[in-house]
Amino acid sequence: MSRVAVVTDSASDLDPARAASLGIAIVPLIVSFGAETFSAGVNLTTDQFWARMTAPDAPFPTTAACSPGDFQLAYQKAFDEGADAIVSIHVAGTLSGTIKAAEIGRAMFKDKEIHVVDSMSASMGEGVLAELAVQMAGMGVAAEEIAKVVTRRRDDIGVYLALDTLEYLKRGGRISGAQAAIGTLLSVKPIIEVKHGLVETAERVRTRGKAREKLVELLTQRPIERLSILHTTDAGVDEFTEQLLAKVPGGIDRSRVTIDLVGPSVGPHLGTGCVGGVALYREA
């Protein structure tokens, strides 16, 4: 039976310890605070990132894609450790140049089987797919079939987040200044959706409480196979978790639910006080 390795990137927001326990390799994106540059999850942990992000007068962090060389190293390590093939699942190509770097890295292994998959998502939208890939690899599914299933199942991913402000998305270039200004003028709590590789405003509500009620409604439209509850700092995630789990159609096993703190690769675009979720809905 061939051994299939799974690779993703730090924009997946997978907890490094959990990823390591599952055998998922994470290629780090670059995060910069002014002149200081870090590799997300390597020399800048999630806790360290948020401490810097919320420090008084801290420079606004910027992110950059991994390099093809980073992928070359990750792929070579996987093969050196006994992999026969690799499935590499990444943040949407519309949101980052990371997948282009992965494709260039793949081209350096002309005689090896490497499948690069665009998650068309971000954060645990790609992380959940990486976990699904590992599960299939453990069952002996071939790499080509894993890549096909992951590509199909990305349509079953729902990503919704309630933000305190659109300012961070504007600064990160993910929405226009006009979109952000409208949100500010109306004093709304925007709910964003990541779908088909795009960040869209799904709803605009007036209060944090109403935003969370709407989030629950959006996330629980269908029975859920796997759920990641996402948050940034100062989000009051515990209460939201109970509110959400109570509404999942047909319920969900708690072992299939994780609470994930957004990391350095996605955090600069969301800011503090953000909560939401990523649902892998059951196939119809």
C-alpha positions, 0 to 999 in steps of 0.5 A: 500500500502506498503512503500518501503525505498531506501538506498544507500551509499556515493559512489553514490555521491548523494548530501545529501540535494537532497537525504534527500528531496527524502527520500534516506538514505545514509550510509557513507563510511570511508575516511582517511587523514593520522591518521584522519578518517571521515564518508563521508558526515557526518563529512566531506562534499564534499567541506571540502574534496576537500579543504583538498585534494588540500591543500599543503602537504596533505596526500593522502586520502584513503577510506574504506567500511561501516561496517555491523553495519552501515547498521544495523542502517540504516535499523532499522531506515527505519523500525522504520520510517514506511517502510515495505520493503527496496531496498538497492543499492550499489557501485559495489562489484568489487570496494568496500566491501560495498555491502558485509557489506550491505548483512551482515546487511541484515542478521540481519533482518531475518523476514524483506524484504530487497533487496540488489542490486549491481549497478555494477557501482559507483558515480551517476551510482548508484545514478541514480538507487537509484533515479529511485527506489524512483520514482517507490516506490512513484508509489506504485511498490513493493520492489521485482519488484523495485529490479528487474527493477533496476537490469535490468536497470543497463545495461542502465547506461553509465559512462564516465570520462576524467581524467587529470592523471591516478595517483589517480586511481593507488594510489587507487589500481584501475589500475596497476602501468604499466597502469598509467606509459603508460598514463604518458609517452604518456602524454595522457588525459585518458577517463575511463568507469565504466562498469560491475563493472570494471574501464576500459580505454575507450580512450586515447587522447592528450589534454583536449579539445579532451578528452571532444569532445570524452566524448560527443561522448561516452555519446550521443550514445543513447537517454538519459532518465536521465543525471548526469554531474560529475566533480571534482574541477578545471574542467570547467564544465559549458562549458562542460555541454552546449557542451554535452546537445547540442548533446543529441539525441532528446534533454533532459528536463533540469529538468532531468539533474543534475550537481554533484560534486564528493564527498569524497568516489570517489574523491580520485580515480579521482583527480582534473580537472576531468569531465564526465557524467552518462547517464541512456539511454532510454530502447530500 
